[in-house]
Amino acid sequence: MIKSNEDIKLIAKEVISKEASAVSELGDFVDDSFSDVIRLIFNSKGRLIITGIGKSAIIGSKIVATLNSTGTPSVFMHAADAIHGDLGIIQPDDIVMCISKSGNTPEVKVLIPLIKKMGNKVIAMVSNCESFLAIHSDYVIRTTVRSEACPNNLAPTSSTTTQLVMGDAIAVALLSARGFTQKDFAMLHPGGSLGKKMYMRVCDMIDPSVCPKVKPDESIQNTIINISANRLGATVVLDNNGNLLGIITDGDVRRMLERGGSFEKLTAKDIMSLNPKTVDYQELAIKAFNIMETNKITSVVVTDGDRYIGLVHIHDILREGIV
């Protein structure tokens, strides 16, 4: 039966309140054992293998992604698959962290003794500190919750939220211990906006085959055709020796038309803007954007020393998601 809007909102607020309360209590469980776990992982020559079953496995997979993206090599191993062949994932120097609310699931009871027999250190992230998992692990990180946010105290809600938050606490503590910087983060996220800001160069964005240019005495008609054909909203003006004289943009053409009168006798040099902004092709693309933003322009001339090699347009920057 669908409840009223007020009832639905009340349920949602109760869930948020219960989970927020569970998370706020996590701070009490960050003790010397937590610090020991961070030191263990930090000093390890191997990887951190994270395992679990059910919803805890899903949380474990997310924690692995966070750790890998912040400099801690990690691998997810599903507990059910582990006892059917995936134990081969674990190498001698690896550390294993098992995530479970009860700590007494059948898969965990089978898996933990096998890992211990292999000689690997085991970390338990567990709510029940009297469970099989907690008792048979080398280290215990508590994620105890009073109850789930589910009205029947059954669906993993508060418990998985606390696991997720504790996983973030581990990742950030390790990040800090490693002195992990913004540059390190960008290196591991080259496809993201931060990575592109720090690594993508102007030469990565321009097409060397698209190099709009006209001579100073080019007719206005041909100049407009040149701008339109290359689809960069501008063309540059070069002398016979290839020296850069100026730039003509869509805006220059519009201003010429706004002035009125005949333009049949005008040439490129009559409407070009002098001293166009330039950027070296080896510079970061974000520098080209900063030049555009500072000067309120949409195109920057790309050079290799004194040689003109192309144009970079604001649309190129936006398309790459750099800003």
N, C-alpha and C positions, 0 to 999 in steps of 0.2 A: 504493500500500500504506500503510495507516494504521500509524503507528509507535506505540511504547509511550508512556505518559504522560511518562516521564522524557525520552525523545527529543524529544517535542513541546515540553516546557518548556525543554530545552537549546537548541533552535532559536530559540525566542522570546527567550531571554536573549542569545543571540549577536546577533540582529538589534538588540535594544535597545542592546547594548554597542557595536556598530559605528556605529549612528546617533548615539549619545551622543558617541563619539569624533570623528565627523565634525563635530558641532556645536561641540565644544570647540575644534576647530582653526579655527573661523570667526574667532575673536578676532584671529588673526594677519593676517587680511585686512581688518580695520577700520583703514584708513590715511587719509592725507590725501585720497585720491581719494573715500573714503566721505564725509568732511567736506565736500568740494566739492559732492558730489551733494546733501547735505542743504541746503547754502546755496543751491544752484541751485533746488531745489524750493521752498524757503521764500520766496525772493525772486521767484518766478515770478508773473506776472499771469494765467497760464492754469491749466490742469488738468494732472494727471499721467495720461497714458494708458499703461496697462500692457497688454502684448501677449505672446503666446507660443503654443506649439503643444503638443498632447498633454497630458501630466501637468503640465507647466510652466504651461500655460494655466489649469488648475484652481487651481494655487497662486496664479497671478496674480489670479484672480478673488477669492480669499480675501483677498489683500493689499489689493486695491481696497476691499473691504468694511471692513477694519480702518482704512485711511486715511480713508475717508469718515466713519467713526464717531468719528474723533479729530481732525477739523477740516481735513483735507487733501483738497480736491475731486479725485476720481479717477474714471476711467472704464476699464472693461475692453473691449479690442478683440481678438477672436480673430485670430491671424495669418492663418489660412486665409481668413476672411471679409474681412479687410482688403484682400487683393489681388483681391477680387471685389466691391468696392463700398464696403466699410466705411471706407475711408481718409477718407471725408467726415466721419468723427467728429472727426478731428484739426483743430484750429483754429490760427491763426498763433502764438498765445502758449503753446500747449501743449508739454509735454515728454513724450517717449515713452521708456518703459523696457521693454526686451525681455528676457524671461526664457527662458533656454535652457541645457541642460547642455552640449551639444556646440557650440552656436553655429554649426553648419554645416548645419542642416536646409534643404531647398529653399525652404520658405516664407519663412524668415528671409532667405535670400540674395536673394530677390526683393523682400521688403518694405523692408529697411533702406535700399537706395539710393533708393527712392521717397520715404521719409520725409526723408532727407537732402536730396533735391532740393527738397522743400517748404520747407526751411529750419528745420525743428525740431531741437532738440537731442535726441540719442539717448544713453540710458544702457543699458549692457549689464549684466545680472546673469547671469554665465556661469561655468561650471566650467573650460572650455578657453580659456585666455587667449591662445592663438595662433589662435583660430578666426576665421572671417569676421566674425562679430558683434563680437568684441572689437576687431579691427583697425579696423573701420569705424564704431565708436561714439565719441562725444565723451568719455564717461566709462565706466569699468569698475568694477563691484563684483564681486569674486571670491567664488564659492561652490564652490571646488574641493573635490572629494572623492577619496579614494584609491581607493575602490571602492563599489559598491552593496552593500546588506546582503543582497541576493538571492544565493544560492550560485552562480548562473551569471553574476553581475555584469551583469545585463541589466535587470531590472525597476527602474524609478525608485523608489528607496527613500531611501537616504542623500542623494541629490542633491535630491530634492523636500523632504526635511526641512530641509536647510540653506537652501534657497530660502525656505521658510516662515519660518524663524527670522531670516534676514537681512531679510525683509520686515517682521517685527515690530520689528527693530532700527531700520529706517528710520522706521517709523510712530511709535515711541516717541521717537526723536530729534527728529522734527518736532513731536510733541506738546509736548515740553519746550521747544523753540524758540519755539513759539507761546504758551507760558504757559497751555496748555489746562488748565482747572480741572475740578473735580468738577461744578460747576454747568454748565459748557459741555457736559460729557459727558451730563448729565441732559437738557439741552435737545435733544440729538440722539437721545436714547433715551427719548422720552416714554412709550413703552409698557412700558418696563422698570420694575423695582421702584425703582431709584434715581430715574428720572425722575418716577415717581409720588410718591415721598417729597418731592421738591423742588418739584413743580408742582401735584399734585392737591389741590384744596381741599375742605373739608367740603361746600360747596354743590354740588360735582360728584357727591357720593355720596348725597345724600338725595333722596327723592321728596317734593316739596312737597304732593302730594295725600295722602300718608300722614302724618298728624299726630295721633297718639293723645293724647287728653286727656279728663279727667273733672272734674266739679265736686267740691268737698270732701264734699258730703253724698250723693254717688252710692253706691248700694248695692254691697256686695261682689260680688254676682252680676253686676251690670252692669259693674263694674270688670274682673272676670275676662274677661267677654265682650269688652270693649274691647281688653284686652291680646291676647287670642287672635285677634281679627279683624284686627288690624293687623300681627301676626306680627313684632313687634320685641322681644318679651320684656319690654315695659314700657309704661307710660303715665304721663303727667304729670298733676299736680293743679293746676288753675288756679282762681283766684277769679273772681267775676263781672266783674271789670275786666280779666281776662286776665293777672293777675299770677301768677308762678310760686310755688307754695307747697311743692311736693314732688314726688317720683316714687315710683311703685309698680312694682316689678319682679316677675318670677316668683319670685325669692328671697323677697321680702316676703310673697307669697301662701303659699309653702311654710312659712315661719316662723309665720305665723298659724295654719295648719292643725296644725303641730307643737305649738302651745300648747294645743290642744284647746278644748273648750267650744263654746258656740253663737256663731256669727258672723252670725246673721240680722239683728241690730240694729246691727252694725258698718257704718261707712261708710268711704269712701276716706281721709278725713283720719285715721282711727283706725290705719291700717296704713302710711301713706305714710312715706317717709324724707325728713327735712327737709334743706334746703340741698344739693340735687342738684348734681353737677358739670356745668358748662356750658362750651360752646365757641362762639365766634363763627363764623357761617357762612362768613366770609371767611378763616378760619384754614386752614393746611395740614392735610390729613387726618392726617398723621403726628402732629400735636399732639393730636388727639382720641385716637389710639392711646396716646400717652404718658400722657395723663390716665387712660385705662382701666388701663394697666399699673401706674401708680404707686398708684392707689387700689383696684386689684383689683376692678374693676367691668366690666360688659359693655356698658353703654349710657351715652351722654353726651347731655345736652340741648343742642340747637342753638338759638342765639338770634341775632337781629338787633337789637343794642342790648339793650333790655329786653323785646323781643317774642319769644315762643316760636314757632319755625317748624318744629320737627321733632326727631327722634331719630336719632342715628347709633349703629349697633350694631357690636360687634366683628366680626361676620360680614361686614359691609359692607367693613371694612378688609381682612380676609383674602381675600375674594372678588376684590378689586382687585389682590391680590398686593403690597401696599405693604410688608408685613413677611413 
